[in-house]
Amino acid sequence: NLIMNVLNNKNKGFTLVELLVVISIMVILGVIFTNILIDTLRGRNKVNAINQVKQNGQMVLDKLSNEIRGAEKVVCIDKFNNTGATPKDTIVIFSNGTYSQFRLIQPTSSTNGKVQKNTFTRSDLGDEEDSVLCTTLPPITQNFNQSLTDTDTKRGVSVDLIKNPDQNVFEQRGESVIIRFSGSAGVNAGYAYDVTVKDGGVSFTTSVQTRGIKK
């Protein structure tokens, strides 16, 4: 009513108090509408960030699943460098005369976590036993440090352990292999990274039936 009175009586003039009240009301409305707009945009950006992570993470999960499922045998599942309480983060499979080592490398403040693949043959190993293939890198590799994930720190995806508590990335259950990891936006993705990390990232888990696991 005050605003309408001011508008209806504009020819009669209005007081400084009335002017200040109207300005205050307009500022408050502006702040409210601005906050609504910001919240809407943030919600949309959050959904887009999570969907992007889901797409990238699912591609990695599918790639791992297909390679493990098609392998002649799973050679080993263990902790790379076999350090303390570190969850099992490495798997080696064998197919068509070639070993493939898959290892989850956790993120740092400046690099995305990634799933790394190394391939090599028996001749690359020399006198090394198969049992060490999950805890170290062979002295020579045919294809060294291939990344299954997009390591771009702004547009890519960063993978990590599933936390609370830290869980094995690879785990043997009978004739199956369980794969688990979490995904978030790249570590330099700004708000998208903050959102996905705050939410614990997106969890990816699957069980893969194998042809055989070496005992």
Secondary structure as UniProt FT lines:
FT   HELIX           2..8
FT   HELIX           10..12
FT   HELIX           16..70
FT   STRAND          73..78
FT   HELIX           80..82
FT   TURN            84..85
FT   STRAND          90..95
FT   TURN            96..97
FT   STRAND          98..105
FT   STRAND          114..120
FT   HELIX           122..125
FT   TURN            126..127
FT   HELIX           130..132
FT   TURN            133..135
FT   STRAND          143..147
FT   TURN            153..155
FT   STRAND          157..160
FT   TURN            163..166
FT   STRAND          170..173
FT   TURN            174..175
FT   STRAND          176..185
FT   TURN            187..188
FT   HELIX           191..198
FT   TURN            199..200
FT   STRAND          202..209
//
